[in-house]
Amino acid sequence: MTPITTRVHLKLSYLLVFAFVLKTAFVKAQEVAWASKILGYSSELRTEGSGTGYRAIQILGKPNKLPAVGDSPVAWSPAQADRHEDEWIKVGFDATMPLEQVVIAENFHPGAISKVFAYDSTGKEYLIEERTPGVVQPKGRMFRIFPKQKGIICKAIKVVLTPSAVAGYNQIDAIGISSGTQPIEAEIVISATHQLKEKKENLGAAINSPGVEIAPVIASDGKTLFFARSDHPQNLGSRYRQDIWESTLRADGNWETATNLGPPLNNIGDNALTSISADGKKIYLVNKYLPDGTLEFGFSYSLKTSTGWSFPKELIIPSLGYNHNHASLEITVSPLGNVLLISIERPDTEGKRDIYVCFSTGANTWTAPMNIGKTINTAAHEGSPFLALDNKTLYFSSEGHSGYGDSDLFVSRRLDDTWVNWSEPENLGNQINSPRWEGYFNVPADGKYAYFCSSDQSLGEIDIFRIPLSAEQKPEPVAMASGMVYDKNTSKPLPAHIQVVRVSDDSTVTSALYEPGNGKYQVYLPLKETYKVMATQEGYFATVEPLNLSEDSLYREISLNLYLAPIEKGQQIRLSNTMFAQSSAEIDASTYEELNTVVELMKTHSSMNILLEGHTDNQGDTNKNIRLSQDRVDAVKKYLVAQGINASRIKTKAWGPSRPITHNLTEEARQKNRRVEFTILDL
């Protein structure tokens, strides 16, 4: 199998960074129009596996390679290098404008331009530049022309090349015009909030070696780091194969010396961990693991057990290997575990590798990959996707968006639930990106540090770095809720299924399994919402705890232990304390599901009789509160009867404020006292 490091051996010799203009809100630039249509061309380069790369359409729009320079499929290239006959391309613009400046973005082997023509809306031709072509320095440039002719209302531009004058393929990234004379520059799209002030930190010899460390995957809690390592004597099989290594974070903030994870995750082939579940108990791996210890191209998962990681099992993605190139892929799985983003080359890629989305269909199967669109994907290589815990923020590497080098790291935000609408990618800035290679960005839940790979300032060929993030540079904050599940009567840990439901639309946000002896359950939840956390287990009545994050704005960790009551005679069970609003006896629709659980329980146990008891807080008149508590139990009884339960099986009792379970000093405490409980009288 081809290792995950396939794309890191890059052509670095052509890298040169020019001065650039940051795209910020406080810079008012002159009007610039970039070519929007192809009106004709002499030829275009078409190579196997490049998709739309190098074709004439790549010249449209703003520069996608510059200010970095070098060979790029996001630029137009004539079909042949060093041809003696002229090559040409003609482009049009959406609107006309008085022509004061033309810019031609030459990203590779510049200097072959011999003539440039302008055209007005009537089609009249103007020769605005004629020069002797020849080699120029540096290796790429924004070639600007300030026409001597005045009064040209420009609608189109034609560029003529003499390829034999400059050896190699002559590529043009973009063509632009302006009615102003301020020199047009190639922009790197980067907002002020992504201009990091802190410098990146090499993780040092505990993690990095003279070989290659790549693809860091940081656990959501930020305490465990997995990565792939090649060219190391402790790798299984050949040292030049790739193994998965692990390190844990010490209390002083430094990382322990990394250790090889060993079998079954590592074998004689190339192994790499590509993603980890939000609770840290499920990891995703490239390749399919066969019983004989060999690998096939594919995608697998392994579960954390009390004795270590389980033998990886295959996850089925239809047509995953169809026409794949170099048998390599990179995958990130969403925090909910139901969506994955995959970087792979397929017949419908824009060029080289694109990022696709797949949706879980259950039973370890997924939908066929769907391209997430041209906002993210270009004719160059897009890879190393990472979806943050907010389930919206995508970090990825690209050679097809303007940057500092051959491969830069970018961020984009998902705009809706189609997974094909994304914000314009923003470069993560020159504290992360360099003239060399960067990839594999990862952020834990607290967002304190981002982890990524770079070949710049590395101890070996490629190293893992971290960099502090400010609040503006982090993904949208989340909260972590974690804890254990206990038998209410015995206080012993109890296996259970955890489900978190958003109250506003009664939708399941995430779920988890709790297994005693395998750590706490752990879920990550977006802020500004109210949730219900439910635990269920056969033979026990489901328990529901409210979790209000509507006022939170920063990451925080919440300890939330859950207690399940066994279904047995005499057992008292408290229903959700969000069932009623203050001073109301109307059941909130969001708690119907919990009441339906009582209905199903009583239908399963046909001899079960229950006592419903109502309680209020201490606000207001006591007699009115007693009446209110009676109205509430009557409302619950009415609901149960409407669902088919005989009224004779349900007794009621109203206590008003006389039996609080906590103080009444705060609204949160008073809400706990506003409750309905039922006791199993007969079973």
C-alpha positions in Angstrom: 0.0 0.0 0.0 1.1 3.5 -0.7 1.8 5.4 2.6 -0.1 8.5 3.6 3.0 10.5 2.9 2.7 10.1 -0.9 2.0 13.8 -1.5 4.8 15.3 0.7 7.7 14.8 -1.7 7.0 18.0 -3.5 8.8 20.2 -6.1 10.1 22.8 -3.6 12.7 24.2 -6.0 10.2 26.6 -7.7 8.9 28.1 -4.5 9.3 31.9 -4.2 7.0 34.2 -2.3 6.3 37.7 -3.6 4.9 40.7 -1.8 1.2 40.2 -1.4 -1.8 42.2 -0.4 -3.9 41.0 2.5 -7.6 41.0 1.9 -8.9 42.9 4.9 -11.9 45.0 5.6 -9.8 48.2 6.1 -8.0 48.1 2.7 -10.0 49.8 0.0 -8.7 48.5 -3.3 -9.2 49.9 -6.8 -11.7 48.1 -9.0 -10.2 45.1 -10.7 -12.0 42.8 -13.2 -10.7 39.3 -13.7 -11.4 37.3 -16.9 -14.7 35.6 -16.8 -15.0 33.8 -20.2 -12.8 32.1 -22.7 -13.2 33.6 -26.2 -10.6 31.5 -27.9 -7.2 29.8 -27.5 -4.6 28.1 -29.6 -4.1 25.0 -27.5 -4.3 23.7 -23.9 -2.4 21.0 -22.1 -4.3 17.9 -21.2 -2.6 15.3 -19.0 -3.9 12.0 -17.6 -5.2 12.5 -14.0 -5.2 16.3 -14.1 -9.0 16.6 -14.7 -9.6 20.2 -15.8 -6.0 21.2 -14.8 -3.9 23.3 -17.2 -6.9 23.9 -19.5 -7.9 27.3 -20.7 -10.7 27.7 -18.1 -8.0 27.8 -15.4 -7.1 31.3 -16.4 -10.5 32.6 -15.4 -11.0 34.4 -12.1 -8.4 35.8 -9.7 -4.9 34.2 -9.4 -5.0 30.8 -7.7 -1.3 30.1 -7.5 0.4 33.5 -7.2 2.0 35.0 -5.1 3.6 31.5 -4.8 5.1 30.4 -8.1 5.9 27.2 -9.9 4.1 24.5 -12.0 0.4 24.5 -11.2 -2.7 22.9 -12.8 -4.8 25.9 -11.7 -3.1 27.9 -14.5 -3.5 27.7 -18.3 -0.7 26.0 -20.2 -0.3 25.6 -23.9 -0.2 22.0 -25.1 3.5 21.9 -25.9 6.6 23.4 -24.4 9.2 25.2 -26.5 7.0 25.3 -29.6 8.3 27.6 -32.3 4.8 28.7 -33.5 3.0 31.3 -31.4 0.4 30.3 -28.8 -2.4 32.6 -27.7 -5.5 33.0 -25.5 -8.3 35.5 -25.6 -10.5 36.2 -22.6 -13.6 38.4 -22.0 -14.9 40.3 -19.0 -18.4 40.7 -17.6 -18.3 44.4 -17.8 -16.4 47.0 -19.8 -14.2 49.6 -18.1 -11.8 52.4 -19.2 -8.5 50.6 -19.5 -5.6 52.0 -17.5 -3.9 48.7 -16.5 -3.7 45.1 -17.6 -2.1 42.4 -15.4 -1.0 38.9 -16.6 -0.2 36.5 -13.8 2.7 34.4 -15.0 3.3 31.7 -12.4 5.7 29.4 -14.3 8.5 30.1 -16.8 7.5 33.8 -17.3 8.8 36.0 -20.1 7.3 34.3 -23.2 4.7 37.0 -23.8 5.3 38.8 -27.1 2.1 40.8 -27.8 -1.0 41.9 -25.9 -4.2 43.2 -27.5 -7.2 44.9 -26.1 -10.7 45.0 -27.6 -13.6 47.3 -27.0 -17.3 46.4 -27.1 -17.4 46.8 -30.9 -14.6 44.3 -31.4 -12.0 47.0 -32.4 -8.5 45.7 -31.7 -5.7 47.7 -30.0 -2.1 46.5 -29.8 -1.2 47.7 -26.2 2.1 45.8 -25.7 4.8 44.4 -28.0 8.0 43.1 -26.6 10.9 40.8 -27.3 10.2 37.6 -25.3 12.9 36.1 -23.2 13.8 34.6 -19.8 13.1 36.9 -16.8 13.8 36.7 -13.1 12.2 35.8 -10.7 10.5 32.6 -11.6 7.0 34.1 -11.6 5.5 37.5 -11.7 2.5 39.8 -12.0 3.3 41.3 -15.5 1.6 44.7 -15.6 0.9 46.8 -18.7 -0.1 50.5 -18.5 -1.4 51.2 -22.1 -0.2 54.4 -23.8 -3.5 54.5 -25.7 -6.2 56.4 -23.7 -9.9 56.0 -23.9 -10.1 52.3 -24.6 -13.3 50.9 -23.1 -12.0 47.3 -22.6 -14.2 44.2 -23.1 -11.5 41.6 -23.9 -7.8 40.9 -23.8 -5.7 38.6 -26.0 -2.2 37.4 -25.0 0.3 36.0 -27.5 3.2 33.8 -26.4 6.4 32.7 -28.1 7.1 29.4 -26.2 10.5 28.8 -27.8 11.8 32.0 -26.2 11.5 30.6 -22.6 12.2 26.9 -22.1 9.6 24.8 -20.4 5.8 25.1 -20.2 4.7 28.8 -20.0 1.8 29.1 -17.6 -0.6 32.0 -17.0 -2.6 32.0 -13.8 -5.0 34.9 -14.5 -5.6 38.0 -16.6 -7.1 41.2 -15.0 -7.9 44.7 -16.0 -8.4 47.9 -14.0 -9.4 51.5 -14.6 -6.8 52.5 -12.0 -3.0 52.6 -12.0 -2.3 51.3 -8.6 -0.3 48.1 -9.3 -2.5 45.0 -9.1 -1.2 42.4 -6.8 -2.0 38.7 -6.2 -4.0 38.4 -3.0 -3.8 35.8 -0.3 -7.3 35.6 1.1 -6.7 35.9 4.9 -8.9 37.8 7.4 -7.4 39.9 10.2 -8.5 37.2 12.7 -6.3 34.6 11.0 -3.1 36.6 11.2 -1.6 34.7 14.1 0.8 36.5 16.3 2.3 33.5 18.1 5.0 31.5 16.4 4.7 27.8 15.8 6.5 25.4 18.2 8.2 22.2 17.1 7.1 19.4 19.4 10.7 18.3 19.8 12.5 15.0 20.0 9.8 13.4 22.1 7.6 13.4 19.0 9.8 14.3 16.0 12.7 12.3 14.6 15.2 12.5 11.7 12.5 10.7 9.7 9.0 11.7 8.8 6.2 12.4 11.4 2.9 13.2 9.7 -0.9 13.1 10.0 -1.3 14.1 13.7 -4.7 13.2 15.2 -5.3 14.8 18.6 -8.0 13.3 20.9 -10.8 15.7 21.7 -9.7 16.2 25.2 -6.2 17.2 24.0 -4.4 14.6 26.0 -3.5 11.9 23.5 -1.6 12.5 20.2 -1.5 9.9 17.4 0.6 10.3 14.3 2.2 8.3 11.5 6.0 7.8 11.4 8.2 6.4 8.7 12.0 5.9 8.4 12.4 4.8 12.0 14.2 1.7 13.3 11.3 0.7 15.7 8.7 0.5 12.9 7.4 -3.0 12.3 8.6 -4.7 9.2 10.8 -2.3 7.3 11.8 1.0 9.0 10.8 2.7 5.8 7.2 1.5 6.1 4.8 3.7 8.1 3.5 2.9 11.6 1.1 4.6 14.0 2.7 6.1 17.1 1.2 7.6 20.3 2.1 10.1 23.0 0.3 11.4 26.0 0.3 15.0 27.4 2.1 15.4 30.8 0.8 17.7 33.5 3.6 20.2 32.7 2.2 20.7 29.1 4.9 18.6 27.4 4.5 15.4 25.5 5.8 12.0 26.7 8.3 10.2 24.4 6.2 8.6 21.7 5.7 4.8 21.5 4.8 2.5 18.7 1.2 1.3 19.0 2.2 -2.2 17.9 -0.3 -4.8 16.7 -3.0 -5.1 15.6 -3.0 -1.5 14.3 0.6 -1.8 13.0 1.8 -4.6 10.8 4.4 -5.0 8.0 2.5 -2.6 5.7 1.9 1.1 5.8 -0.4 2.1 8.7 -2.0 5.4 9.5 -4.7 6.6 11.8 -6.8 9.2 10.0 -9.5 10.3 12.5 -10.8 9.7 16.1 -14.4 9.8 17.5 -15.4 12.6 19.8 -15.3 10.3 22.9 -11.9 8.9 21.9 -13.2 5.3 21.9 -13.2 4.7 18.2 -10.4 5.3 15.7 -10.5 5.3 11.9 -7.7 3.9 9.8 -6.6 3.9 6.2 -6.5 0.5 4.5 -8.5 -2.7 5.0 -6.9 -5.1 7.5 -6.8 -8.8 6.4 -6.6 -11.7 8.8 -3.2 -12.8 7.4 -1.7 -9.5 8.5 -1.6 -7.8 5.1 -3.5 -4.8 3.8 -5.7 -3.8 1.0 -6.9 -0.4 -0.1 -9.8 0.7 2.0 -11.1 2.2 5.2 -11.4 0.6 8.7 -12.2 1.3 12.3 -11.0 -0.1 15.7 -12.6 0.2 19.1 -11.0 0.9 22.5 -11.4 -2.1 24.9 -10.2 -2.8 28.4 -7.2 -4.7 26.8 -6.3 -2.3 24.0 -7.5 -1.5 20.5 -9.5 -4.2 18.7 -8.5 -5.7 15.4 -9.7 -3.3 12.7 -12.9 -4.0 10.8 -13.7 -2.7 7.3 -16.1 0.2 6.7 -17.7 -0.1 3.3 -17.7 3.0 1.0 -19.2 2.1 -2.4 -16.8 2.8 -5.3 -14.1 4.0 -3.0 -11.4 2.3 -5.0 -12.9 3.1 -8.4 -10.1 4.6 -10.6 -8.1 5.6 -7.5 -4.7 7.0 -7.9 -1.7 5.8 -5.9 -4.1 3.9 -3.5 -4.1 6.7 -1.0 -6.7 8.6 0.9 -7.3 10.9 3.9 -10.5 10.9 5.9 -12.1 13.0 8.7 -15.2 11.7 10.5 -17.7 14.2 11.9 -18.2 14.5 15.7 -21.5 12.7 15.3 -19.9 9.8 13.5 -22.5 10.0 10.7 -20.7 12.1 8.1 -17.1 11.8 6.7 -15.0 14.0 4.5 -12.5 12.1 2.3 -9.7 13.3 0.1 -9.2 11.0 -2.9 -8.7 11.1 -6.6 -11.7 9.9 -8.7 -13.0 10.3 -12.3 -15.0 13.4 -11.4 -12.2 15.3 -9.5 -11.5 18.8 -10.6 -7.9 17.6 -10.8 -5.7 15.4 -8.7 -7.3 14.8 -5.3 -10.6 16.5 -4.2 -12.5 16.4 -1.0 -15.8 14.4 -1.0 -18.5 13.8 1.6 -20.1 10.4 2.5 -23.1 9.8 4.8 -23.6 6.9 7.1 -26.2 4.3 6.1 -25.8 2.2 9.3 -24.2 -1.2 9.8 -20.7 0.1 8.9 -21.7 1.3 5.5 -21.6 4.7 3.8 -23.0 6.4 0.7 -20.8 6.8 -2.3 -18.5 9.9 -2.2 -20.1 13.2 -3.4 -17.8 16.1 -4.4 -18.3 19.0 -2.0 -17.9 21.6 -4.8 -15.6 24.1 -6.5 -15.5 26.5 -3.6 -13.2 24.1 -1.8 -11.9 21.9 -4.7 -9.6 23.1 -7.5 -7.7 21.5 -10.3 -4.8 21.1 -7.9 -4.5 18.9 -4.9 -6.8 19.2 -1.9 -6.1 17.0 1.1 -5.8 16.3 4.8 -9.4 17.4 5.7 -10.2 17.9 9.4 -13.7 18.7 10.7 -13.7 20.4 14.0 -16.0 19.5 16.9 -18.4 22.3 16.0 -19.3 20.1 13.0 -19.0 23.2 10.7 -15.3 24.3 10.6 -13.2 22.5 7.9 -9.4 22.8 7.8 -7.6 21.4 4.8 -4.5 21.6 2.7 -4.5 22.9 -0.9 -2.1 23.6 -3.7 -4.9 25.4 -5.7 -5.7 28.4 -3.5 -3.3 31.4 -3.4 -0.8 30.9 -0.6 2.8 31.1 0.5 4.1 27.9 -0.9 3.4 24.7 -2.7 0.8 23.4 -0.2 -0.8 25.7 2.4 -3.4 25.2 5.1 -6.9 26.8 4.8 -10.1 27.1 6.8 -13.7 27.2 5.5 -17.1 27.0 7.2 -20.1 24.8 6.2 -23.0 27.1 5.4 -25.9 24.6 5.4 -26.7 20.9 5.8 -26.2 20.0 2.1 -22.4 19.7 2.8 -21.7 21.3 -0.6 -22.0 25.0 0.4 -18.9 26.4 2.0 -17.5 29.8 2.8 -14.5 31.1 0.7 -11.4 29.3 2.0 -9.1 31.6 4.0 -5.4 31.0 4.3 -4.2 30.4 7.9 -1.4 32.9 7.6 2.4 32.9 7.5 2.9 31.8 11.1 1.6 28.4 10.0 2.2 28.4 6.2 5.6 28.8 4.7 7.3 28.6 1.3 7.6 24.9 2.0 5.0 22.1 2.6 2.2 22.2 5.3 -0.7 19.9 5.9 -2.8 18.0 8.5 -4.3 20.6 10.8 -6.0 19.3 14.0 -7.6 21.1 16.9 -8.9 19.6 20.2 -12.1 20.7 21.9 -10.6 23.5 24.0 -8.9 25.0 21.0 -5.9 26.1 23.0 -3.4 24.7 20.5 -3.6 23.7 16.8 -1.4 20.8 15.7 -0.1 20.5 12.1 2.7 19.2 9.9 5.4 21.2 8.2 8.7 20.7 6.3 9.8 24.1 7.4 12.1 24.4 10.5 11.8 20.6 11.0 14.2 18.2 12.7 13.7 15.7 10.0 12.0 15.7 6.6 8.5 16.6 8.1 7.7 17.4 11.7 4.7 18.0 13.9 4.2 21.5 15.3 1.7 23.3 17.5 0.7 26.9 17.7 -1.6 28.7 20.2 -4.9 30.0 18.9 -6.8 33.1 20.0 -10.6 32.9 20.5 -11.2 34.4 17.0 -9.0 31.7 15.4 -10.6 28.7 17.0 -13.6 26.8 15.7 -17.0 27.7 17.2 -16.7 26.7 20.9 -18.4 23.6 22.3 -19.0 22.1 25.7 -17.9 18.7 26.9 -20.2 16.7 29.1 -18.8 13.5 30.6 -19.5 11.1 33.4 -20.5 7.6 34.4 -23.8 5.7 34.6 -24.8 4.1 37.8 -27.6 1.7 39.1 -29.6 4.1 41.3 -30.1 1.5 44.0 -26.7 -0.1 44.2 -24.5 2.8 43.0 -22.6 0.3 40.8 -21.5 1.4 37.3 -23.9 0.2 34.7 -23.5 -0.1 30.8 -25.8 2.3 29.0 -26.6 4.0 25.8 -26.3 7.8 26.0 -28.4 10.0 23.7 -28.4 13.8 23.6 -31.5 15.6 22.2 -31.8 19.2 21.3 -34.9 20.6 22.9 -35.7 23.2 20.2 -36.4 20.7 17.5 -36.4 17.4 19.4 -33.6 16.1 17.2 -30.8 13.8 18.3 -27.5 15.7 18.3 -25.1 12.9 19.3 -24.9 9.6 21.1 -22.4 7.5 23.0 -21.9 4.2 24.7 -20.9 3.9 28.3 -19.0 0.7 29.3 -17.8 0.3 32.9 -14.0 0.0 33.0 -13.5 1.8 29.7 -13.5 5.4 30.9 -16.3 7.9 31.1 -18.8 8.6 28.4 -18.0 11.8 26.7 -20.0 14.0 24.3 -19.3 17.4 22.8 -22.2 19.8 22.2 -22.6 23.2 20.4 -23.3 26.1 22.6 -26.4 28.4 22.6 -28.8 25.4 22.9 -30.7 23.5 25.6 -30.4 19.7 25.6 -31.7 16.6 27.2 -29.2 13.9 28.1 -30.8 10.5 28.2 -29.4 7.2 29.4 -31.1 3.9 28.6 -30.5 0.2 29.5 -32.7 -2.9 29.2 -34.4 -3.6 32.5 -34.1 0.0 33.7 -36.2 3.1 33.3 -34.6 5.7 31.1 -33.3 8.7 32.9 -33.2 12.3 31.5 -31.1 15.2 32.7 -31.5 18.7 31.3 -28.4 20.6 30.1 -28.8 24.3 29.4 -26.0 25.8 27.3 -28.1 28.7 26.0 -26.1 31.3 27.8 -22.6 29.8 27.3 -20.1 31.4 25.0 -16.8 29.7 26.0 -15.6 26.1 26.1 -16.3 24.4 29.3 -16.3 20.8 30.8 -19.3 19.5 32.6 -19.4 16.5 34.9 -22.8 14.8 34.5 -23.2 11.4 36.1 -26.5 9.5 35.3 -28.5 7.2 37.5 -30.8 4.5 36.1 -33.6 3.0 38.3 -34.3 -0.7 37.9 -37.9 -1.6 36.9 -39.1 -3.2 40.1 -41.9 -2.8 42.6 -41.5 0.2 45.0 -39.1 2.0 42.6 -39.7 5.7 42.5 -38.7 7.5 39.2 -38.5 11.2 38.6 -39.7 12.5 35.3 -38.1 15.4 33.5 -38.2 18.7 35.4 -38.7 20.5 32.1 -42.1 18.9 31.6 -43.9 22.1 32.9 -43.1 25.8 32.7 -43.5 27.8 35.9 -47.1 28.2 37.0 -48.3 26.0 34.1 -49.9 22.5 34.0 -49.5 22.2 30.2 -47.1 19.4 29.3 -44.2 20.6 27.1 -44.2 18.7 23.8 -40.5 18.0 24.1 -41.2 15.6 27.0 -43.7 13.4 25.1 -41.0 11.0 24.2 -40.3 10.4 27.9 -43.9 9.9 28.7 -44.2 7.5 25.8 -41.5 5.4 27.5 -43.8 5.1 30.6 -46.6 4.1 28.2 -44.5 1.4 26.6 -43.4 0.2 30.0 -46.9 -0.1 31.3 -48.0 -1.9 28.1 -45.1 -4.4 28.4 -46.0 -5.0 32.1 -49.8 -5.3 31.9 -50.1 -5.7 35.7 -48.1 -2.6 36.5 -49.9 0.1 38.6 -48.3 3.4 39.4 -48.7 6.4 41.7 -48.1 9.8 40.2 -47.0 12.5 42.6 -46.8 16.2 41.7 -44.5 18.9 43.3 -44.0 22.6 42.8 -41.5 25.2 43.9 -42.3 27.6 46.8 -43.1 30.6 44.8 -46.6 32.1 45.4 -49.6 30.9 47.4 -49.3 27.4 49.0 -52.9 26.4 48.3 -52.5 27.5 44.6 -49.3 25.4 44.4 -51.1 22.3 45.7 -53.8 22.9 43.2 -51.2 23.3 40.4 -49.4 20.1 41.4 -52.7 18.3 41.2 -53.4 19.7 37.8 -50.0 18.6 36.7 -50.4 14.9 37.7 -53.9 15.0 36.2 -52.4 16.2 32.9 -49.8 13.4 33.0 -52.5 10.8 33.8 -54.7 12.2 31.0 -51.8 11.8 28.5 -51.1 8.2 29.6 -54.8 7.3 29.3 -55.0 8.9 25.9 -52.2 6.5 24.8 -54.2 3.4 25.8 -53.5 3.0 29.6 -56.5 2.2 31.8 -57.2 5.0 34.2 -57.6 2.5 37.1 -53.9 1.7 36.9 -52.9 5.2 37.8 -53.3 6.8 41.2 -52.3 10.5 41.9 -51.2 12.6 44.8 -50.4 16.3 45.0 -47.8 17.7 47.4 -47.4 21.3 46.3 -44.1 22.8 47.6 -43.9 20.6 50.8 -41.3 18.1 49.5 -38.5 20.0 47.7 -35.4 18.0 46.6 -33.2 21.1 46.7 -33.4 24.8 47.9 -35.6 27.3 46.1 -33.1 30.2 46.0 -32.4 30.1 42.2 -34.5 29.5 39.1 -32.4 26.5 38.2 -33.0 25.0 41.7 -36.7 25.8 41.6 -37.0 24.1 38.2 -35.7 20.9 39.8 -38.5 21.2 42.5 -41.2 21.5 39.8 -41.5 17.8 39.0 -43.7 14.8 38.6 -42.6 11.4 40.1 -44.1 8.0 39.7 -43.8 5.0 41.9 -44.3 1.4 40.8 -47.0 0.0 43.1 -47.5 -3.4 41.5 -45.5 -5.2 38.8 
